Structure formats: structure tokens, C-alpha cells
């Protein structure tokens, strides 16, 4: 049976070419803010994403599959002037209360566009304000009653205006005994139902007789709307499942959950994994729902990052627009929860997939009515157990909202601590079902053979270490006997110092010194080389970075189009560009930040080659296996782009001083 998914509806290019960005009037906007009902350009989208999904929910117009009715809702709002709701005081000079002006396309992202977008959507500085009343709750109730009456019509912008003023999408009318979504479903107002659900309306909320909006739609003969409301009701778990295995449940036939399984799920869980799972299962329903919503937001961040990287031109990664490295702070959440949300960005693909599967499994268990043992009072225990694997300490509520896990300074620590976990995750894939006994035995035999090989290598390494010790002893003895002065040597390059290409080996130390087998910077003793404070010119670094990012774009396009045969050539070009960029810098920079960025740059390039080779061998594997490796490829590309941007920032700052 084929599991149905949303039709891949996209906005036509002709229509988009006739529109402009709602925030800066740039032509051909390629993104939409779903909950604001506006179209936005790439630069303004970067600011929207930094505000968090609680302020703006962004989707790409052509590279993201849309539910058809949701896209219709956004188009209708934009065409009917929804932007005027968010810029009311800018359009009405008589009520102008601030000196803010709308930025132009040529204005800088920071601070011009950033400050305007934050004022417009985060502070709601330009929204029409109602006269102040003594009782705010009465005003909110009046607005919600107006919303309850308006949703039976097709006037979307009126309902959006009421929602912007504080009307509640889940308002339960005390006299009517139902919510606005019940009314929209009964009237068959599909776009109104979409708008209400974007603002948090619950398709499963019962009326005074126990009937949900889904029942209302079916009784009124709106079967398509009822099916769509069913999909929205399970949107959270559907998206988590689709993120892992590319499939969604068949709700029409009563299938509401798909629980993917890890390829190594038949192996015994570690004590840590068992403890983490017990803590997850012990959460109260309310706190489990909060955790599931946070993971949903993290899935959205990762997927949007992938689309963002795939759709930017080769120069944007060295400008002010970039990916969002972790979930932005939501001021309505506690400091502890915000820190936990940020820690999700540290999970590698294998760890995050395991968490998603556990959440899906427990969501299904809870829906079936199984009791929850020993509820916990806070979700912090789960993130503490995860944070301990990364060497992080427990966080207190009075600490800063932005946890150190997301800072650039912790990149090296993250790489070192997560090295073992990443190595394991590279070989761990997803499958649609558990592995067979035969497959398990094959894996077990392979592990035994690998262990024997490791023992042989350890023995050989021990022998080599002993030989090296003897050679060092002889060399030390020879140095004591030798008294030749430096002046006895000339600077002529001997044939023994030339490689096959005719270049002196000594001359190549600077370019090759960064690249060990693991891509790390070799540690040099003080007597070999003093720290070099010099840095290359900003223009050279930007030029090399543009080469890197251009190649990254080719790789991401290949990933998006499932052209896995193009992975290896793209990775090789990226590796060459990374080597050329590393060669610009001194062999031993004085700045620790430069060394850290170069470590991240080169190690990610080496890891990218390994992942691309692995992807080329998975052509006949299940889609879930290929998807996991592709996620690793995208993560490597992101790390390379991040390191390159750091180097551009550092050289620009130092050269301008």
C-alpha cells in the first residue's frame, strides 16, 4: 500500500516575479512567513528565522512541499494586503508614533533590516492598537467573539487582524458551546481553518456535546477539510516520522503512527540509553508534550537549514545571512527549557534520530492510555543526562538564556567529545523494520573480525613505538656527537628534498602542515616554530571562501536532487578548495580562534569525503539509510561553511585594526 503524502504544491515563478518582499520591497521574494501571511526575500528571511518560530514560521516557496490549502491561505492573505496589518502605523501618518522607516532593498541587513523586522513582528510596533481598557481580559474575550463570528466568512484578513490584536484561536464560546474552528469547519472555510490551526487551534477540541471540528466538517459534507484537519491533528508526530523515513501514516485507514527503527535496534541498549528512555517515559503528559514540541521545532530548524544552504548563491555564506545554529530563545519559556532546546542542536544524526524514535514510541503508548510511572516535575532531567555525554554541566534557572553549547568557542570541545559518538553514528542507519537474525549474526561476526584486526593493529603500533623510541635515542646520541655549525650548510635545495613535482618538501610544509590524516592541525614544539601573528589579506580569504561555498552549493543541489553519484566529485573539489584556503594561513597561527576554525575546516572536509564515499555505496540501500548519510553530508558541508565564515570574520576584523 502506498502511504499518501502532501502533494508537492509550489507557488508559480510567474506569480512570485510579480511580488515584492513585504519587509524591504526586494523583487522576487522566495520565502513566506506562514503565520504572518507575507512573502519575504532571502535577507529578511534570515532575520525572521533568528526570531524563532513563535514569531515567524518561514517556508521556501519552491523548494519546500506545501499542503495545498496552506499555500492557498498564504497567497490569499498576501494578495489581500495582509502586510498592511503589520505596518498599520507606517501607512497612516496621522497615527505615526515613531521615526521608523521601511528599509530599502539596498540597505544593510544589520542593523537596518534586522531592527525593522524585529520591531514589525517581534514587538508589533506598527500594529493598530485598541484603546486601553481597565479589563484586558474583557477586551480579549470581545475580540475572540468577533473571531468566532468572522470565520464563517471568507474574509481572511479580518480574522488575521483580530488574531494580531489578541483574539484566541482556541476560544470556547460560552453561549455557542464551541470554538472558532468548529464554525469554520461547519462552513467549509478551508483557508480560515488553516489560519486558525497556524495560530494554535486544536482540531481535536470537543464542543459542549463532545464533537470535534473534524466531526463538524464530516457532518457538513466537507470530507477533504475533515481529512486535512486529521492531518493537522497529527502534524507533530507525522513530521517527526517523515523526517526519519520519508513516509507519513495513512490516517484515512486508521494508521496514525509510524515508528521507524534504527538498524542496530536489535542490539542491547547501553545503560545510558536505558536510563534516558526511562526518564523520558517518566515525564508527565504536559512536560512530554513540551519536549515533543521542542523536538518538532528542532526538526524544522534542521530541515529549513538544509533548504537555506541549498538555495543561497555562492557568496551569501560569507555575508551577514547564515543558517540558524540553534533554536532561538522563546521569552515565554523558562530559562531551563530554553537551554534544553538549545542543547538539541548538539545531537548528531544518530543521537537525534534515537530521540525522535523514542518520542514517537512514547507518544503512541500514551495515546493508547498506558499509565505513566513516577511523573517528573521538570524536563531538565532528560537534558541533563544528554548533556553529560557532551561534558556539559547542569544548568540553573538563573543562568543566561543562551547556553554555551551553541557558541563558536565550544566548537573544538564539541568535536573532541563527540568524536566517538559521530564515529558510531556514521555506521548507524535507519530502516523501516528490525534486522533479521542472519543480519545480526553477520554484524556480530564482522565486529569480531574488526576486534581481532584492532588487536593486531595495537600490537603493530606497540612495535612501531618501540622502534621509534630506539631511533630517537640514537638520534639524540648522534646530535651530541655532532658539532657542525649552522654556517656550514648552504641554502641549496638537494635532489633528496624535492618531491615528484619538483617542489621542495620544505617549501610545501606550510600548505600541507594543516592537513594530517584526520584533518587536524599538527602540534608543534616551541623550538620548531614560533607562533606567527600574521594573517592573509581579507580579499584572498573571501576569494577562497567563495570557491568553497560555490562547491558546497553544487553538493547540496546534488543532495536535493538525489544525485549521489555527484557527491564524490563535489567533495574532492571542496577538499581542494579547503586545502588552498588553509595554505593562506601561517603554519602556526598565534590566534587560538584561527587555529580552532582551521581545525574545524579541515576535519570537516576530510569527514565530508568519507561520508560522500559512503553515500555512493548506498545506491541499492533503503531510502532511510541513504537519507541518514545524506544528513551527515549536509552537516559536514554546514561545518565547512561555518568555519570559512569564521575565518573571514577574523581576518576582516584583524586587518581592519
C-alpha positions as CSV (number, residue, x, y, z in Angstrom):
1,X,0.0,0.0,0.0
2,X,1.3,3.4,-0.9
3,X,1.2,5.8,2.0
4,X,-0.1,9.2,0.8
5,X,1.8,12.4,1.5
6,X,1.0,16.0,0.9
7,X,1.0,16.9,-2.8
8,X,4.1,18.9,-3.6
9,X,2.4,22.2,-4.3
10,X,4.6,25.2,-5.1
11,X,4.0,28.8,-6.0
12,X,4.5,29.6,-9.6
13,X,7.5,31.6,-10.7
14,X,5.3,33.9,-12.7
15,X,3.3,34.9,-9.6
16,X,6.4,35.3,-7.4
17,X,8.0,37.6,-10.0
18,X,5.1,40.0,-9.7
19,X,5.5,40.3,-5.9
20,X,8.0,42.1,-3.7
21,X,9.3,41.4,-0.2
22,X,6.9,42.6,2.5
23,X,9.8,44.0,4.6
24,X,12.2,45.7,2.2
25,X,10.4,45.6,-1.2
26,X,13.1,43.5,-2.9
27,X,11.9,41.8,-6.1
28,X,11.2,38.1,-6.4
29,X,10.7,37.0,-2.8
30,X,11.5,33.3,-2.4
31,X,10.2,32.7,1.2
32,X,6.9,33.0,3.0
33,X,6.0,33.7,6.6
34,X,3.1,31.4,7.1
35,X,1.6,32.9,10.3
36,X,2.2,36.5,9.1
37,X,0.7,35.9,5.6
38,X,3.6,37.7,3.8
39,X,6.3,36.9,1.2
40,X,9.9,37.8,2.1
41,X,13.3,37.9,0.4
42,X,16.4,35.8,1.4
43,X,18.0,38.5,3.6
44,X,14.8,39.3,5.5
45,X,14.1,35.6,5.9
46,X,17.4,35.2,7.7
47,X,16.2,37.8,10.3
48,X,12.8,36.0,10.5
49,X,14.4,32.7,11.3
50,X,16.6,34.3,14.0
51,X,13.3,35.4,15.7
52,X,12.1,31.8,16.2
53,X,9.0,30.0,15.1
54,X,7.0,31.6,17.8
55,X,7.4,34.9,15.9
56,X,7.6,33.8,12.3
57,X,7.2,30.4,10.6
58,X,9.1,30.5,7.3
59,X,8.9,28.1,4.4
60,X,10.5,28.3,1.0
61,X,8.1,28.9,-1.8
62,X,9.6,26.5,-4.4
63,X,11.9,24.1,-2.5
64,X,9.6,23.0,0.3
65,X,6.5,20.8,-0.2
66,X,3.3,22.7,0.8
67,X,-0.1,21.4,1.8
68,X,-2.2,22.9,-1.0
69,X,-4.7,24.6,1.3
70,X,-2.0,26.2,3.4
71,X,-0.3,27.7,0.4
72,X,-3.7,28.9,-0.8
73,X,-4.2,30.6,2.6
74,X,-0.8,32.4,2.4
75,X,-1.4,33.6,-1.2
76,X,-4.9,34.9,-0.3
77,X,-3.6,36.8,2.7
78,X,-0.7,38.4,0.8
79,X,-2.9,39.3,-2.2
80,X,-5.5,40.9,0.0
81,X,-3.0,43.1,1.8
82,X,-2.1,41.2,5.0
83,X,1.1,43.2,5.2
84,X,-0.9,46.3,6.0
85,X,-1.9,44.7,9.3
86,X,1.7,44.6,10.4
87,X,2.6,48.1,9.0
88,X,-0.6,49.9,10.0
89,X,1.0,53.0,11.6
90,X,3.6,53.3,8.8
91,X,0.7,53.6,6.3
92,X,-1.3,56.0,8.4
93,X,0.7,59.2,9.0
94,X,-1.9,60.5,11.5
95,X,-1.1,57.7,13.9
96,X,2.6,57.7,13.4
97,X,4.3,57.3,16.8
98,X,7.8,56.5,15.9
99,X,10.5,57.6,13.5
100,X,10.9,54.2,11.9
101,X,11.0,53.9,8.2
102,X,10.7,50.8,6.0
103,X,14.2,49.7,4.7
104,X,15.1,49.6,1.0
105,X,16.5,46.6,-0.8
106,X,19.9,48.3,-0.8
107,X,20.0,48.7,3.0
108,X,22.3,46.6,5.1
109,X,20.8,43.6,6.8
110,X,22.4,44.7,10.1
111,X,21.2,47.0,11.6
112,X,18.6,48.4,9.1
113,X,16.6,45.3,8.1
114,X,17.2,43.5,11.3
115,X,15.8,46.2,13.5
116,X,12.8,46.8,11.3
117,X,11.8,43.2,11.1
118,X,12.2,42.8,14.9
119,X,10.1,45.9,15.5
120,X,7.5,44.8,13.0
121,X,6.9,41.2,14.1
122,X,8.5,40.7,17.5
123,X,7.5,44.0,19.1
124,X,4.4,44.5,16.9
125,X,5.3,48.2,16.9
126,X,3.3,49.1,13.8
127,X,0.1,47.1,14.6
128,X,-3.1,49.0,15.2
129,X,-3.7,49.3,18.9
130,X,-7.1,49.3,20.5
131,X,-8.0,52.0,23.1
132,X,-6.8,50.9,26.6
133,X,-9.4,49.3,28.9
134,X,-9.4,48.7,32.6
135,X,-10.1,45.0,32.0
136,X,-7.8,43.4,29.3
137,X,-9.5,40.0,29.7
138,X,-12.8,41.5,28.6
139,X,-11.2,43.1,25.5
140,X,-9.6,39.8,24.6
141,X,-12.9,38.0,25.0
142,X,-14.7,40.6,22.8
143,X,-12.0,40.1,20.1
144,X,-12.3,36.3,20.3
145,X,-16.1,36.5,20.0
146,X,-15.7,38.6,16.8
147,X,-13.3,36.0,15.5
148,X,-15.8,33.3,16.3
149,X,-18.3,35.1,14.1
150,X,-15.9,36.1,11.3
151,X,-14.5,32.6,10.5
152,X,-17.8,31.6,8.8
153,X,-17.0,34.0,6.0
154,X,-14.1,34.0,3.6
155,X,-12.6,37.3,4.8
156,X,-9.2,36.0,5.9
157,X,-7.5,39.4,6.5
158,X,-10.2,40.3,9.1
159,X,-9.5,37.2,11.1
160,X,-5.8,37.7,10.8
161,X,-6.2,41.3,12.1
162,X,-8.3,40.0,15.1
163,X,-5.6,37.4,15.8
164,X,-2.9,40.1,15.7
165,X,-4.8,42.1,18.3
166,X,-5.1,39.2,20.7
167,X,-8.1,37.1,19.7
168,X,-7.6,33.5,20.8
169,X,-7.8,30.8,18.2
170,X,-9.0,28.2,20.8
171,X,-11.6,30.5,22.4
172,X,-14.5,28.4,23.7
173,X,-17.7,30.5,23.2
174,X,-19.7,30.1,26.4
175,X,-23.1,30.6,24.7
176,X,-22.4,28.7,21.4
177,X,-20.6,25.9,23.2
178,X,-17.8,25.5,20.5
179,X,-14.7,27.2,19.1
180,X,-14.0,29.2,16.0
181,X,-12.5,26.1,14.3
182,X,-15.8,24.3,14.8
183,X,-17.6,27.1,13.0
184,X,-15.0,27.3,10.1
185,X,-15.2,23.5,9.7
186,X,-19.0,23.5,9.5
187,X,-19.0,26.4,7.0
188,X,-16.3,24.6,4.9
189,X,-14.0,27.6,5.1
190,X,-10.7,25.8,4.4
191,X,-8.4,28.8,4.5
192,X,-9.9,30.0,7.7
193,X,-9.3,26.6,9.3
194,X,-5.7,26.7,8.1
195,X,-5.2,30.1,9.6
196,X,-6.7,29.1,12.9
197,X,-4.6,26.0,13.1
198,X,-1.4,28.0,12.3
199,X,-2.3,30.1,15.4
200,X,-2.8,27.1,17.6
201,X,-6.4,25.9,17.1
202,X,-6.9,22.3,18.1
203,X,-8.7,20.1,15.6
204,X,-9.4,17.6,18.4
205,X,-11.0,20.1,20.8
206,X,-14.5,18.9,21.7
207,X,-17.6,21.2,21.8
208,X,-20.2,21.1,24.6
209,X,-21.5,17.8,23.1
210,X,-18.1,16.2,22.7
211,X,-17.8,16.7,18.9
212,X,-14.6,17.9,17.4
213,X,-14.2,20.2,14.3
214,X,-13.4,17.0,12.3
215,X,-16.9,15.7,13.1
216,X,-18.4,19.1,12.1
217,X,-16.6,19.0,8.7
218,X,-17.7,15.4,8.0
219,X,-21.3,16.1,9.0
220,X,-21.4,19.1,6.7
221,X,-20.1,17.1,3.8
222,X,-16.6,18.7,3.7
223,X,-14.7,15.4,3.6
224,X,-11.5,17.0,2.2
225,X,-11.4,19.5,5.0
226,X,-12.0,16.7,7.6
227,X,-9.1,14.8,6.2
228,X,-6.9,17.9,6.3
229,X,-7.9,18.6,10.0
230,X,-7.0,15.0,10.8
231,X,-3.5,15.5,9.3
232,X,-3.1,18.7,11.3
233,X,-4.1,16.9,14.5
234,X,-1.2,14.5,14.0
235,X,1.1,17.0,12.4
236,X,3.8,16.8,15.1
237,X,4.2,13.0,15.0
238,X,3.7,12.9,11.2
239,X,6.6,15.4,10.7
240,X,8.9,13.5,13.0
241,X,8.2,10.3,11.3
242,X,8.6,11.8,7.8
243,X,11.9,13.4,8.9
244,X,13.4,9.9,9.6
245,X,11.8,7.6,7.0
246,X,10.2,9.8,4.4
247,X,6.7,8.4,5.0
248,X,3.5,9.5,6.7
249,X,0.8,7.5,8.3
250,X,-2.4,6.7,6.4
251,X,-4.9,8.4,8.6
252,X,-7.8,7.6,6.4
253,X,-7.3,3.9,7.1
254,X,-6.8,4.4,10.8
255,X,-3.0,4.4,10.8
256,X,-1.9,7.3,13.0
257,X,1.7,6.5,13.8
258,X,4.8,5.2,12.0
259,X,7.6,4.2,14.3
260,X,10.9,3.9,12.4
261,X,13.6,1.7,13.9
262,X,17.3,2.0,14.0
263,X,19.3,-0.5,12.0
264,X,21.1,-1.6,15.3
265,X,17.9,-1.7,17.3
266,X,18.1,-5.4,18.0
267,X,21.4,-4.9,19.8
268,X,21.2,-4.5,23.6
269,X,20.8,-0.9,24.7
270,X,23.5,0.7,26.8
271,X,22.8,1.6,30.4
272,X,22.8,5.3,29.5
273,X,20.2,4.7,26.7
274,X,18.0,2.7,29.1
275,X,18.3,5.4,31.8
276,X,17.5,8.2,29.2
277,X,14.5,6.2,27.9
278,X,13.1,5.7,31.5
279,X,13.4,9.4,32.2
280,X,11.6,10.2,29.0
281,X,8.8,7.7,29.8
282,X,8.5,9.1,33.4
283,X,7.7,12.6,32.3
284,X,4.2,13.9,32.9
285,X,2.0,14.3,29.8
286,X,2.3,18.0,29.9
287,X,6.1,18.0,30.0
288,X,6.3,15.3,27.5
289,X,4.2,17.4,25.1
290,X,6.6,20.3,25.7
291,X,9.6,18.2,24.9
292,X,7.9,16.8,21.7
293,X,7.1,20.4,20.6
294,X,10.8,21.4,21.2
295,X,12.0,18.4,19.1
296,X,9.5,19.4,16.4
297,X,11.0,22.9,16.4
298,X,14.5,21.4,16.1
299,X,13.4,19.2,13.1
300,X,12.0,22.4,11.5
301,X,15.3,24.2,12.1
302,X,17.4,21.4,10.6
303,X,15.2,20.9,7.6
304,X,15.0,24.7,6.9
305,X,18.8,25.0,7.3
306,X,19.2,22.3,4.6
307,X,16.8,24.2,2.3
308,X,18.6,27.5,3.2
309,X,22.0,26.2,2.3
310,X,20.7,24.6,-1.0
311,X,19.1,27.8,-2.2
312,X,21.7,30.5,-1.4
313,X,24.1,31.7,-4.1
314,X,27.8,31.0,-3.5
315,X,28.6,34.4,-1.9
316,X,25.9,34.6,0.8
317,X,27.7,32.3,3.2
318,X,30.4,35.0,3.7
319,X,27.9,37.8,4.2
320,X,25.6,38.6,7.1
321,X,23.0,36.0,6.2
322,X,23.6,32.5,7.5
323,X,22.0,29.4,9.0
324,X,20.5,29.4,12.5
325,X,22.9,27.3,14.6
326,X,20.3,26.6,17.4
327,X,16.8,27.3,18.4
328,X,16.3,31.0,19.3
329,X,15.2,31.8,22.8
330,X,11.4,32.0,23.4
331,X,10.8,34.5,26.2
332,X,7.6,32.7,27.2
333,X,9.6,29.6,28.2
334,X,11.7,29.2,31.3
335,X,15.5,29.6,31.1
336,X,15.8,25.8,31.8
337,X,13.6,24.9,28.9
338,X,15.4,27.4,26.5
339,X,18.7,25.8,27.5
340,X,17.3,22.4,26.8
341,X,16.0,23.4,23.4
342,X,19.5,24.8,22.5
343,X,21.1,21.5,23.6
344,X,19.2,19.7,20.8
345,X,21.5,21.3,18.3
346,X,24.4,19.3,19.7
347,X,22.8,15.9,18.8
348,X,24.4,14.3,15.9
349,X,22.2,12.5,13.3
350,X,22.2,9.1,15.2
351,X,21.5,10.6,18.6
352,X,18.8,12.9,17.3
353,X,17.1,10.0,15.4
354,X,17.2,7.9,18.5
355,X,15.4,10.7,20.5
356,X,12.8,11.2,17.8
357,X,12.1,7.5,17.7
358,X,11.7,7.3,21.5
359,X,9.3,10.3,21.4
360,X,7.2,8.7,18.6
361,X,7.1,5.4,20.5
362,X,6.1,7.1,23.8
363,X,3.5,9.3,22.1
364,X,1.8,6.2,20.7
365,X,2.0,4.5,24.1
366,X,0.4,7.5,25.8
367,X,-2.3,7.8,23.3
368,X,-3.2,4.1,23.9
369,X,-3.8,5.0,27.5
370,X,-0.9,3.2,29.1
371,X,-0.2,4.6,32.6
372,X,2.9,6.7,33.1
373,X,5.1,5.7,36.0
374,X,6.5,8.2,38.5
375,X,5.9,11.6,36.7
376,X,8.7,14.1,37.0
377,X,8.2,17.7,37.8
378,X,10.5,19.1,35.1
379,X,12.1,18.1,31.8
380,X,15.5,19.2,32.9
381,X,16.5,15.6,34.0
382,X,16.3,14.4,30.4
383,X,18.6,17.1,29.1
384,X,21.0,16.7,32.0
385,X,21.5,13.1,31.0
386,X,22.1,14.1,27.4
387,X,24.4,17.0,28.4
388,X,26.5,14.7,30.5
389,X,27.6,12.8,27.3
390,X,29.0,16.1,26.0
391,X,30.8,17.1,29.1
392,X,28.3,19.8,29.9
393,X,27.3,20.6,33.5
394,X,23.8,21.0,34.8
395,X,22.3,24.4,34.2
396,X,20.5,26.5,36.8
397,X,17.5,28.6,36.0
398,X,19.2,31.9,36.7
399,X,21.9,31.3,34.1
400,X,21.8,33.2,30.7
401,X,19.2,32.1,28.2
402,X,21.8,31.4,25.5
403,X,23.6,28.3,26.7
404,X,27.3,27.9,25.9
405,X,26.6,24.8,23.8
406,X,25.8,26.9,20.8
407,X,28.8,29.2,20.9
408,X,31.5,29.2,18.4
409,X,34.2,28.9,21.1
410,X,33.0,25.5,22.1
411,X,33.5,24.1,18.6
412,X,36.7,22.3,19.5
413,X,35.3,20.7,22.6
414,X,32.2,19.6,20.7
415,X,34.4,18.0,18.0
416,X,36.6,16.2,20.5
417,X,33.9,15.0,22.9
418,X,31.5,13.9,20.1
419,X,34.2,12.2,18.0
420,X,33.4,8.7,19.3
421,X,29.7,9.2,19.0
422,X,30.0,10.5,15.5
423,X,32.2,7.6,14.5
424,X,29.5,5.3,15.7
425,X,26.7,7.3,14.0
426,X,28.4,7.2,10.7
427,X,27.8,3.5,10.5
428,X,24.4,3.5,12.0
429,X,21.4,3.9,9.6
430,X,17.7,3.9,9.7
431,X,15.5,1.2,8.4
432,X,11.8,0.6,8.1
433,X,11.9,-2.5,10.3
434,X,14.2,-4.6,12.6
435,X,17.1,-6.5,11.2
436,X,16.9,-10.3,10.8
437,X,18.8,-12.9,12.9
438,X,21.0,-13.6,9.9
439,X,21.9,-9.9,9.5
440,X,22.6,-9.7,13.2
441,X,25.0,-12.7,13.1
442,X,26.7,-11.2,10.1
443,X,27.2,-7.9,12.0
444,X,28.4,-9.8,15.1
445,X,31.0,-11.8,13.0
446,X,32.1,-8.5,11.4
447,X,32.5,-6.9,14.8
448,X,34.6,-9.9,16.0
449,X,36.8,-9.7,12.9
450,X,37.2,-6.0,13.5
451,X,38.1,-6.5,17.1
452,X,40.8,-9.0,16.1
453,X,42.1,-6.6,13.5
454,X,42.2,-3.8,16.1
455,X,44.3,-6.1,18.4
456,X,46.7,-6.7,15.5
457,X,47.0,-3.0,14.9
458,X,47.6,-2.3,18.5
459,X,50.4,-4.8,18.6
460,X,51.9,-3.4,15.5
461,X,51.6,0.1,16.9
462,X,53.4,-1.0,20.1
463,X,56.2,-2.4,18.0
464,X,56.5,0.8,16.0
465,X,56.5,2.8,19.2
466,X,59.4,0.8,20.5
467,X,61.3,1.2,17.2
468,X,60.6,5.0,17.3
469,X,61.9,5.2,20.9
470,X,65.2,3.5,19.8
471,X,65.6,5.7,16.8
472,X,65.0,8.8,19.0
473,X,67.7,7.6,21.4
474,X,70.1,7.1,18.5
475,X,69.3,10.5,17.1
476,X,69.9,12.1,20.4
477,X,73.2,10.4,20.7
478,X,74.2,11.5,17.2
479,X,73.2,15.1,18.0
480,X,75.6,15.1,21.0
481,X,78.4,13.8,18.8
482,X,77.8,16.3,16.0
483,X,79.2,19.8,16.4
484,X,78.7,21.2,12.9
485,X,77.6,24.8,13.0
486,X,74.7,26.3,11.0
487,X,77.1,28.2,8.9
488,X,78.5,25.0,7.4
489,X,75.2,24.5,5.5
490,X,74.1,26.4,2.4
491,X,70.5,27.0,1.3
492,X,70.7,24.9,-1.8
493,X,67.8,22.5,-2.2
494,X,69.2,19.0,-2.8
495,X,67.5,16.5,-5.0
496,X,66.5,14.5,-1.9
497,X,64.5,17.5,-0.8
498,X,62.4,17.5,-4.0
499,X,59.2,15.7,-4.4
500,X,57.9,14.2,-7.7
501,X,56.6,17.5,-8.9
502,X,60.0,19.2,-8.4
503,X,58.9,21.4,-5.5
504,X,60.9,21.4,-2.3
505,X,59.4,19.5,0.6
506,X,60.4,22.2,2.9
507,X,58.6,24.7,0.8
508,X,55.4,22.6,1.0
509,X,55.3,22.4,4.7
510,X,53.1,25.5,5.0
511,X,50.4,24.3,2.7
512,X,50.5,20.7,3.9
513,X,51.1,21.3,7.6
514,X,47.4,21.8,8.3
515,X,46.3,18.5,6.8
516,X,47.0,15.4,8.8
517,X,45.1,12.2,8.2
518,X,42.4,13.4,10.4
519,X,42.5,16.9,9.1
520,X,43.8,18.3,12.4
521,X,46.5,20.8,13.0
522,X,49.8,19.2,14.0
523,X,51.0,20.4,17.3
524,X,54.5,21.9,17.0
525,X,57.0,22.3,19.7
526,X,58.3,25.8,20.6
527,X,61.7,25.1,19.2
528,X,60.3,24.1,15.8
529,X,58.2,27.2,15.1
530,X,57.2,30.3,17.0
531,X,53.6,31.5,16.8
532,X,53.1,33.6,13.7
533,X,50.8,36.7,14.2
534,X,50.5,37.4,10.5
535,X,47.2,36.7,8.6
536,X,46.4,36.7,4.9
537,X,44.6,39.5,3.3
538,X,40.8,39.6,3.6
539,X,40.4,39.6,-0.1
540,X,42.3,36.4,-0.5
541,X,40.3,34.7,2.2
542,X,37.0,35.8,0.8
543,X,38.0,34.6,-2.7
544,X,38.9,31.2,-1.4
545,X,35.8,31.1,0.7
546,X,33.6,31.8,-2.3
547,X,35.2,28.9,-4.1
548,X,34.4,26.7,-1.1
549,X,30.8,27.8,-0.8
550,X,30.2,27.6,-4.6
551,X,31.3,23.9,-4.4
552,X,29.1,23.4,-1.4
553,X,26.1,24.7,-3.3
554,X,26.8,22.1,-6.1
555,X,26.9,19.4,-3.4
556,X,23.7,20.5,-1.7
557,X,21.9,20.7,-5.1
558,X,23.1,17.1,-5.8
559,X,21.8,16.1,-2.4
560,X,18.5,17.7,-3.0
561,X,18.1,16.0,-6.4
562,X,19.3,12.7,-5.0
563,X,22.3,12.6,-7.4
564,X,24.6,10.6,-5.1
565,X,27.0,9.9,-7.9
566,X,28.0,13.6,-7.8
567,X,28.9,13.5,-4.1
568,X,32.5,12.3,-4.5
569,X,33.5,14.8,-7.3
570,X,31.9,17.7,-5.3
571,X,33.6,16.6,-2.1
572,X,37.0,16.4,-3.9
573,X,36.6,19.9,-5.2
574,X,35.6,21.1,-1.7
575,X,38.7,19.4,-0.3
576,X,41.0,21.0,-2.8
577,X,39.5,24.4,-2.1
578,X,39.8,23.9,1.7
579,X,43.5,23.0,1.3
580,X,44.1,26.1,-0.7
581,X,42.4,28.2,1.9
582,X,44.3,26.6,4.7
583,X,47.6,27.3,2.8
584,X,46.9,31.0,3.1
585,X,47.4,31.0,6.9
586,X,50.6,30.6,8.8
587,X,51.7,27.1,9.8
588,X,51.3,28.0,13.5
589,X,49.0,31.0,14.0
590,X,49.2,32.8,17.2
591,X,45.4,33.2,17.5
592,X,43.7,30.2,19.1
593,X,40.5,31.2,17.3
594,X,42.2,30.9,14.0
595,X,43.6,27.5,14.9
596,X,40.2,26.3,16.1
597,X,38.5,27.5,12.9
598,X,41.1,25.8,10.7
599,X,40.8,22.6,12.7
600,X,37.0,22.6,12.1
601,X,37.5,23.5,8.4
602,X,40.0,20.7,7.6
603,X,38.5,18.0,9.7
604,X,35.0,18.6,8.3
605,X,36.5,18.5,4.7
606,X,38.0,15.1,5.5
607,X,34.9,13.8,7.1
608,X,32.8,15.1,4.1
609,X,34.9,12.9,1.7
610,X,34.3,9.9,3.9
611,X,30.6,10.5,4.1
612,X,30.3,11.1,0.3
613,X,32.1,7.8,-0.4
614,X,29.7,6.1,1.9
615,X,26.7,7.6,0.2
616,X,28.0,6.4,-3.2
617,X,27.9,2.8,-1.9
618,X,24.3,3.0,-0.8
619,X,22.5,3.3,-4.1
620,X,20.7,0.0,-3.6
621,X,20.1,0.5,0.1
622,X,16.7,1.5,1.7
623,X,15.8,5.2,1.3
624,X,16.1,5.7,5.1
625,X,19.8,4.5,5.0
626,X,20.6,7.0,2.2
627,X,18.8,9.8,4.0
628,X,20.8,9.4,7.2
629,X,24.1,9.5,5.3
630,X,22.8,12.5,3.3
631,X,22.1,14.3,6.6
632,X,25.7,13.7,7.6
633,X,26.9,15.1,4.3
634,X,24.8,18.2,4.8
635,X,26.1,18.6,8.4
636,X,29.7,18.4,7.1
637,X,29.0,21.0,4.5
638,X,27.5,23.3,7.1
639,X,30.5,22.9,9.4
640,X,32.9,23.8,6.5
641,X,30.8,26.9,5.7
642,X,30.7,27.9,9.3
643,X,34.5,27.6,9.7
644,X,35.0,29.5,6.5
645,X,32.8,32.3,7.7
646,X,34.6,32.4,11.0
647,X,37.9,32.8,9.2
648,X,36.5,35.6,7.0
649,X,35.2,37.4,10.1
650,X,38.5,37.0,12.0
651,X,40.7,38.2,9.1
652,X,38.4,41.2,8.4
653,X,38.5,42.3,12.0
654,X,42.3,41.9,12.4
655,X,43.2,43.5,9.1
656,X,40.9,46.5,9.9
657,X,42.6,47.1,13.2
